[in-house]
C-alpha cells in the first residue's frame, strides 16, 4: 500500500488508457508512491461512480480522500501538490502552459 507523507494516494484507471498513462507518468516523474486500482473496461466500480459521479470515467486520482478527475487537471494538481519533488512538469510561463494543456 502506498502513501506519501502519511497521505494515501490512489489512481483509478485502465492500463491501456492514454489519459491514465499521462497521469501515471506525472506521478512517476514526481516520485509519488500510489496505489493503482485497475478498472475493468465496461464495468464501473462503486469507487469510480462515487469519485466521478457526473462523467463516470477514468482517470481519477484520490488524494487525502478527495477525488480529482480529468487527466490534465490531475497533472496540474500533481505538479502543484508535489512542487518540491523533482522538476516542474508544466511550464511556469502562462502562455507556454496554455499551449501545453491544449
C-alpha positions in Angstrom: 0.0 0.0 0.0 1.4 3.4 -1.0 1.5 6.6 0.9 3.1 10.0 0.7 3.9 11.7 4.0 1.2 9.5 5.6 -1.3 10.6 2.9 -2.7 7.7 0.9 -2.8 8.2 -2.9 -4.9 6.1 -5.2 -5.3 6.2 -9.0 -8.3 4.6 -10.7 -7.7 3.7 -14.3 -7.1 1.2 -17.0 -3.7 0.1 -18.2 -4.3 1.0 -21.9 -5.9 4.5 -21.5 -3.6 7.2 -22.8 -5.1 9.6 -20.2 -4.3 7.2 -17.4 -0.8 6.7 -18.8 -0.3 10.5 -18.8 -1.3 10.6 -15.1 1.0 7.7 -14.2 3.9 9.4 -15.9 3.3 12.6 -13.9 3.2 10.6 -10.6 6.3 8.7 -11.5 8.2 11.9 -12.6 7.4 13.4 -9.2 8.3 10.2 -7.3 4.9 9.9 -5.8 4.0 6.4 -4.3 0.5 5.5 -5.2 -1.9 2.5 -5.3 -3.1 1.8 -8.8 -6.7 0.4 -8.9 -7.4 -1.2 -12.2 -10.9 -0.5 -13.6 -12.3 -3.3 -15.8 -13.4 -2.0 -19.2 -17.2 -1.8 -19.4 -17.6 -2.3 -15.6 -17.7 0.8 -13.4 -16.7 0.2 -9.8 -18.5 1.6 -6.9 -15.5 3.7 -6.1 -15.4 5.2 -9.6 -19.1 6.0 -9.5 -18.7 7.7 -6.1 -15.5 9.6 -7.2 -16.7 10.8 -10.6 -20.5 10.7 -10.5 -21.0 13.1 -13.4 -18.8 11.6 -16.1 -18.1 8.2 -14.6 -14.8 7.9 -16.4 -11.1 7.4 -15.7 -8.6 8.5 -14.6 -9.4 9.6 -11.1 -6.8 10.5 -8.6 -7.8 10.2 -4.9 -5.5 12.2 -2.6 -6.4 12.6 1.1 -9.8 11.1 0.4 -10.6 13.8 -2.2 -11.1 12.8 -5.9 -9.6 14.8 -8.8 -10.8 14.0 -12.3 -9.6 14.7 -15.9 -6.0 13.9 -16.7 -4.7 17.4 -17.4 -6.3 18.7 -14.2 -4.7 15.8 -12.4 -1.3 16.5 -13.9 -1.6 20.2 -12.8 -2.6 19.1 -9.3 0.3 16.7 -9.1 2.7 19.4 -10.2 1.2 21.9 -7.6 1.0 19.5 -4.6 4.4 17.9 -5.1 6.1 21.0 -6.4 9.2 20.4 -4.1 9.7 16.9 -5.6 11.7 17.0 -8.8 11.4 19.4 -11.7 8.1 21.1 -12.7 6.0 19.1 -15.2 4.2 22.0 -16.7 5.8 25.3 -17.8 5.7 28.3 -15.5 5.1 30.7 -18.3 1.2 31.1 -18.6 1.3 31.1 -22.5 3.5 28.0 -22.7 1.4 26.3 -20.0 -1.8 27.0 -22.1 -0.2 25.6 -25.2 1.0 22.5 -23.3 -2.5 21.9 -21.9 -4.1 22.4 -25.4 
